[in-house]
Amino acid sequence: MADEPIERQHQREREQERQRLREQEEKDLKVEASRGSRPLEGFAGGHTTWTGAQDDEAAARVHAGDAERSWRASERQARLEPEPERRDEEEDA
């Protein structure tokens, strides 16, 4: 009999947790139903000085020779030539 009040308390806590999870699931479903850009988690209201131009500059450096390398690789494959051995500077690029 001493266990009955404790069991009721545990039951009430479990029900509260289920209710909290249902509410969170409803919020998630509302967000997933809407379309559009989404902020990064944890940074939704944060201020940043990062600009799109910085992304463009980095991409231009990193991918500067991609088209040319891809074209050369396609030409080699079309002629069934083996791939050349990679040099260290190509691996770093």
JOVENBEL-V419466 format. One record per backbone hydrogen bond with DSSP energy under -1.0 kcal/mol. NH is the residue of the N-H (numbers start at 1). CO is the residue of the C=O. If there is no record, write none. Layout:
BEGIN
nh->NH co->CO
nh->NH co->CO
END
This chain:
BEGIN
nh->7 co->3
nh->8 co->4
nh->9 co->5
nh->10 co->6
nh->11 co->7
nh->12 co->8
nh->13 co->9
nh->14 co->10
nh->15 co->11
nh->16 co->12
nh->17 co->13
nh->18 co->14
nh->19 co->15
nh->20 co->16
nh->21 co->17
nh->22 co->18
nh->23 co->19
nh->24 co->20
nh->25 co->21
nh->26 co->22
nh->27 co->23
nh->28 co->24
nh->29 co->25
nh->30 co->26
nh->31 co->27
nh->32 co->28
nh->33 co->29
nh->43 co->40
nh->55 co->51
nh->56 co->52
nh->57 co->53
nh->58 co->54
nh->59 co->55
nh->60 co->56
nh->61 co->57
nh->62 co->58
nh->63 co->59
nh->66 co->63
nh->69 co->65
nh->70 co->66
nh->71 co->67
nh->72 co->68
nh->73 co->69
nh->74 co->70
nh->75 co->71
nh->76 co->72
nh->77 co->73
nh->78 co->74
nh->79 co->75
nh->81 co->76
nh->91 co->87
nh->92 co->88
END
